[in-house]
Structures are given as C-alpha cells and as structure tokens.
Amino acid sequence: MNLKEIINKAEEKGSYLVSVSIKDKDKTENDLEHYLFRKEYSLEDVIPSIDASLRSMNVIPFGTAEIVEPPKQKEYKPLKIAIITHFSRTPSSYSPGSAVKALIKMLSERGHHPIFFTQEGSPLTEEEVGSEIRRVVTKFKREKNVVNEDAKNKFIDVLRENLTTDIDICISFDMMIDDCVTYREAMKDSGVNIPWLHWARSGVGTPIDFSMPHNSRYIYMNKADAKNFAIRIGVGADKIRVVNNIKDPMNFWRCDDITKMIVNKYRLWEKDIIQTLAVCSTRTSAKGLDDILATFGALKKLGNKVALILANSNGRRRVEELKNIQKTAEHFGLNENDFIITSLLADDKYHIESEVPNYVVSELLKLSNLLVVATRAEVAPQFVLEGSLCGNLVVMNDDLPLLKEFCTKDSVLFWPFTSHQNINYSNRSSEDYLKLAKKIHGQIHSNKADKQMRYVWRNYNSEAIYHQLMDVIMELIDDYKNNKV
C-alpha cells in the first residue's frame, strides 16, 4: 500500500494522528523519507478509534507474544459421598459447620451426590445444607472420654443400615473431640466395608485411639503437625493426608453469580496481574484502550499471567466492533484468556450484553491489582477512585493534568501515554511499553499484601481444595478396590 492509498484510507475512515515511514525503491536501505499527515476530530464524536483506523489500513502493531494454553484439569466420575457429623445445627459462627456446608456445596456443584448425616431431630433443612439429609446420628448425652454402650450399639446399627454398597466413600467430620468417643468406637466396630475418610477440624490434645484396621485415611489441616497428629490418634503417619480449608473470595465476599462465572471461566486465581476497566463500548479510544492492551502485552512478555477485563456497557449492537478489538489484542500477544470483554460473554443465563451491574464491577475490582489509566479525555474519573478504594496499583497518564487532582504524587505511577502537545499522540514503541511493564512488574511483585492475597486465592479456592480432596479420595478408593488398605 503506497502513501497515497494510506492517506485516502484515512480520509475515508477518519483517523487521529498517524505517522508513516516509507522506503522509496530508488533509495538506499537507510535513506527513508518520512511523511506526516494529520486529521483531527472531537473526542466526543468518538469516530473510528485509533485501533480501528489502523486495522482499516492493514497496519499491524508490534510483535505477537507466545500464546500458552492452560493445562487441562482432571475430571472425576460422580461419587455418592456420605458425610457423617455429630451436628444438630450448622450456624455460620461455628467453623466446622460452615466448613461442612462449604464442602457439600463444592461437591454438589461438581456433580457428586453428598448425603449429610446429622443428629436425630435436627432442625436443619436440605435447602440450608444443600444436599440430601438423613437425621439418623444417635442423639444422647455425651461425656468426655466415656463410651455410652447403648448409644454405641444404636449408632452401629445406623451405620450398617445407611452405609450400603452404593455409597462410594464415607467422610466423618470433627469426630476427634473428647466427647465423640462413642461415635468413634462405633465406627471402628461397625465392620462397614467401605472406604472411610476421617477429617479433623481441630487439634487433638489428649491422645486417643482412632485406628481402624483397614480401608481408612485421616485428614489433618497442616503438614507441619501431621506426624504428631498421627501419634496422637494412634495411627501410622502413612495414613495421614493434608487437605486445607476452603477460603475462596467468591464465598467470603458472597460474590454474584456473574462474577463467579467470569472468575471460573478464566481461572482468574491463576493470574498474576488483573485489571478491570469499566467503560462504555463507544469510549474505548478515549480511555486509551490501545495503550492498555500494549502495556498488558508487554507485561505478558515479562512472564506474567495476565487478565484485562473490559466490563463494558452498550455492547449489544457492537459485537463486530468488539471482536475487532479482540483481534487488536491478539497482535499484542493477548489471547481470549488474557483479554475479556464481558458483553461477549452474554447468554441465556447471563444477560450482560448491555452492561454488568455495578456490584459486579466492584467485586472484580477487589480481585484486581492494577489500573492502567491511559485515558485521553476525563472530567472526574470515577474508575480511578473505585480502583484506588480496592487497592489497585494505579498508573496515571502523566499528560492529562486533571488526573493529578485525584491522587498524591507518591501513591501512583505516572507515564506519558500521549504527549503534552497532543493527547491523540500514539507513537510509543514496543520498547516504551516494555519499560513501563518493568516498572509495573516491580511494583506489583514487591507488594507483599497483594502477593499474600493471590497466594491464598490460588491455593485455597474451592477448585484447588476440590482437587486436593479428590486426589485423596480417589487414592483411597483405588487402594480399597485393590485390597491395599
């Protein structure tokens, strides 16, 4: 395409400022003629954005980064899982009760069939617990370290009647405490021939005997004390497995289903750097989206797992335009797991083609740690204030003076995304963005609070704990089938 054709394209499509270097066939390799042409429009008109103009002229941004597909997750066949407790109620203030409900929810959401065994006469409902309930656990006056023989024999009958061959595994919860000795002795003497998994929700003080001769494993809550725990309950250390508590921000913050869908679909807990940008689909150019995409492309090149979430409104009638923006993102090395446009996720369940609710944006901002503000036109940037409240590292466009009213000079990074002469300037090189990316990388990876938050989210979310638990369950079931336990 020659210069005249490029200018004609620009005249037809409308553009801001484009700088073109061409080489005449009669000139030497290093002898370039430099032409500059310029056409300006009001930002309020938001005529074709810079990225749209460049695409129309077949101008491709700088190099593409390697795209790495996420590893496939293990899949498990649906299991029927008995969960036996001594509970009558499970108030949210009672940690073991909350943990059991979280476990039931985690298993149910992944296609398993948990059955919750609770005390006789328990007021718990299936709606409250989230699974089938059997109110059959023997209720009696419990005494510390005293076996009630009548209650024990009654509970043995309950176990034999309910733990039938269609049950794949039985998990007992919080049975290590002193006044549960009757239940423990019943389990040991019941002779029910299925795999058993005994979960300790707290430490064991006085040594107890909970050694079952076969088909059993024991779960403790940390690795450092696991061997001591084995000694305390009278079993070999080889019988102990560690599965942690679920501590998922989706549950902790009671996040909306839309937020959960986005988090789970893109496995956001695996990301090192996340930005949420709430923007109207017609304003992406004014917000400097091209600069943000270039910055995230450079961050990815530095080895970060990234996610840029465009929480956009007014996307219903702009599907093709938004898909073109995705193509621009690909030129910067960002694949569909790195650059997310919320309106394109709309379906029969999630009606977000026109907007995402403000509370979803708030939840996503709390999960984010970066806010690149490359905006070219603002009056009062709400998203800067919102991102700041959520602890995001803010990177401000140094060329827009009004932005400095909304921060202190030492609390944000400043970067000249445009130029003091013209806010439509877009001639940054890949090296420029890489320099910025290195600054951001250093700031984020030295933030101990953010690193700890992402460590907890990555390692204690329901997906991570699910795989921890299922690895233990499947090992036990396989050993049971092969007569190894």
Long-range contacts (C-beta under 8 A, 24 or more apart in sequence): 1-57, 1-58, 3-35, 6-57, 7-37, 9-56, 9-57, 10-37, 10-39, 10-53, 10-57, 11-39, 13-48, 13-52, 13-53, 13-56, 13-57, 14-39, 14-41, 14-47, 14-48, 14-53, 15-39, 15-48, 15-50, 15-53, 16-40, 16-41, 16-50, 16-53, 16-424, 16-426, 17-422, 17-424, 17-425, 17-426, 18-53, 18-54, 18-57, 18-59, 19-427, 40-424, 43-285, 43-286, 43-376, 43-377, 43-423, 44-377, 46-282, 46-283, 46-285, 46-286, 49-284, 49-285, 49-289, 49-290, 50-285, 50-290, 50-424, 50-426, 51-285, 51-289, 51-290, 51-324, 51-325, 51-328, 52-285, 52-321, 52-324, 54-328, 55-324, 55-327, 55-328, 60-331, 61-290, 61-294, 61-328, 61-331, 61-332, 62-294, 62-331, 62-332, 62-429, 62-430, 63-333, 63-430, 64-330, 64-331, 64-332, 64-333, 65-297, 65-300, 65-301, 65-332, 65-333, 65-334, 66-333, 67-333, 67-335, 70-267, 70-270, 70-337, 73-463, 73-467, 74-467, 74-470, 76-110, 76-470, 76-474, 78-111, 78-112, 78-113, 79-112, 79-113, 79-168, 79-169, 79-473, 80-112, 80-113, 80-115, 80-166, 80-167, 80-168, 81-107, 81-112, 81-113, 81-114, 81-115, 81-167, 81-168, 81-169, 81-170, 81-171, 81-473, 82-114, 82-115, 82-117, 82-162, 82-163, 82-167, 82-169, 82-170, 82-171, 83-114, 83-115, 83-116, 83-117, 83-131, 83-170, 83-171, 83-173, 84-117, 84-137, 84-170, 84-171, 84-172, 84-173, 84-175, 85-116, 85-117, 85-118, 85-137, 85-172, 85-173, 85-174, 85-175, 86-119, 86-137, 86-142, 86-174, 86-175, 86-180, 86-183, 87-118, 87-119, 87-122, 87-124, 87-173, 88-118, 88-119, 88-121, 88-122, 88-123, 88-124, 88-139, 89-122, 89-123, 89-124, 90-124, 90-128, 90-129, 95-201, 96-173, 96-174, 96-201, 96-202, 99-173, 99-201, 99-245, 99-246, 100-173, 101-129, 101-130, 102-246, 102-251, 102-462, 103-171, 103-246, 103-469, 104-129, 104-130, 104-131, 105-130, 106-246, 106-462, 106-465, 106-466, 107-466, 109-462, 110-466, 115-167, 117-162, 134-162, 136-162, 137-183, 138-182, 138-183, 140-182, 142-179, 142-180, 142-182, 143-179, 144-178, 144-179, 144-181, 145-178, 145-179, 145-181, 145-206, 146-181, 146-182, 147-181, 147-182, 147-185, 148-182, 151-182, 152-182, 152-185, 152-186, 152-189, 153-186, 155-182, 155-183, 155-186, 156-186, 156-189, 156-190, 159-186, 159-187, 159-190, 159-192, 160-190, 160-191, 160-192, 163-190, 163-192, 163-194, 165-194, 167-194, 168-194, 168-195, 168-477, 169-194, 169-195, 169-196, 169-197, 169-473, 169-476, 169-477, 170-194, 170-195, 170-196, 170-197, 171-197, 171-198, 171-199, 172-196, 172-197, 172-198, 172-199, 173-199, 173-201, 174-199, 174-200, 174-201, 174-202, 175-210, 176-200, 176-202, 176-204, 176-208, 176-210, 176-233, 177-202, 178-205, 178-206, 181-208, 184-208, 184-210, 187-212, 188-212, 194-480, 195-473, 195-476, 195-477, 195-480, 195-485, 197-472, 197-473, 197-476, 199-243, 200-229, 200-233, 203-229, 204-229, 204-232, 204-233, 207-231, 207-232, 207-233, 207-234, 208-232, 208-233, 208-234, 209-233, 209-234, 210-234, 210-235, 211-235, 214-485, 215-476, 215-480, 215-485, 216-476, 216-485, 217-241, 217-472, 217-475, 217-476, 217-485, 219-243, 219-472, 221-245, 241-472, 242-468, 243-465, 243-468, 243-469, 243-472, 244-459, 244-460, 244-465, 244-468, 245-460, 245-465, 246-460, 246-461, 246-462, 246-465, 247-456, 247-460, 247-461, 248-457, 248-460, 248-461, 248-462, 249-366, 249-367, 249-457, 249-461, 250-461, 250-462, 251-462, 253-363, 253-366, 255-363, 256-357, 256-359, 256-360, 256-363, 257-350, 258-350, 258-352, 258-356, 258-357, 258-360, 259-360, 259-363, 259-364, 261-345, 261-350, 262-309, 262-340, 262-342, 262-345, 262-364, 263-367, 264-463, 265-345, 266-307, 266-337, 266-340, 267-337, 267-463, 268-307, 268-367, 269-454, 269-457, 269-458, 269-461, 269-463, 269-464, 270-305, 270-458, 271-305, 271-306, 271-307, 272-304, 272-305, 272-306, 272-444, 272-445, 272-454, 273-299, 273-304, 273-305, 273-306, 273-307, 273-369, 273-370, 273-440, 273-444, 274-306, 274-307, 274-308, 274-309, 274-367, 274-368, 274-369, 274-370, 275-307, 275-308, 275-309, 275-368, 275-370, 275-371, 275-372, 275-392, 276-309, 276-311, 276-361, 276-364, 276-365, 276-367, 276-368, 276-371, 276-387, 277-308, 277-309, 277-310, 277-311, 277-371, 277-383, 278-311, 278-312, 278-313, 278-356, 278-361, 278-383, 278-386, 279-310, 279-311, 279-312, 279-313, 279-383, 280-312, 280-313, 280-314, 281-312, 281-313, 281-314, 281-315, 281-318, 281-321, 281-322, 281-343, 282-314, 282-318, 284-310, 284-312, 284-325, 285-376, 286-375, 286-376, 286-377, 287-374, 287-375, 287-376, 288-373, 288-374, 288-375, 288-376, 288-397, 288-417, 288-418, 289-325, 289-374, 290-328, 290-426, 291-372, 291-374, 291-417, 291-426, 291-428, 291-433, 292-372, 292-374, 293-328, 293-329, 293-332, 293-334, 293-339, 294-332, 294-428, 294-430, 294-433, 295-372, 295-374, 295-395, 295-433, 295-436, 295-437, 295-440, 296-332, 296-334, 296-338, 296-339, 296-372, 297-329, 297-332, 297-333, 297-334, 297-433, 298-430, 298-433, 298-434, 298-436, 298-437, 299-437, 299-440, 299-441, 300-333, 300-334, 300-338, 301-333, 301-434, 301-437, 302-434, 302-437, 302-438, 302-441, 304-441, 306-334, 306-338, 307-337, 307-338, 307-339, 307-340, 308-334, 308-338, 308-339, 308-340, 309-340, 309-342, 309-364, 309-368, 310-339, 310-340, 310-341, 310-342, 311-342, 311-356, 311-360, 311-361, 311-364, 312-341, 312-342, 312-343, 312-355, 313-343, 313-354, 313-355, 313-356, 314-354, 314-355, 315-341, 315-342, 315-343, 315-344, 315-353, 315-354, 316-343, 316-353, 316-354, 318-343, 319-343, 319-344, 361-386, 362-386, 362-390, 365-389, 365-390, 365-392, 366-390, 366-391, 367-457, 368-392, 369-393, 369-444, 369-447, 369-450, 369-454, 370-395, 370-440, 370-444, 371-395, 372-440, 373-397, 373-403, 374-417, 375-400, 375-403, 376-400, 376-417, 376-418, 376-423, 376-424, 377-423, 378-402, 378-403, 381-406, 391-449, 391-450, 393-440, 393-443, 393-444, 393-447, 395-436, 395-440, 399-423, 413-439, 413-440, 413-443, 415-439
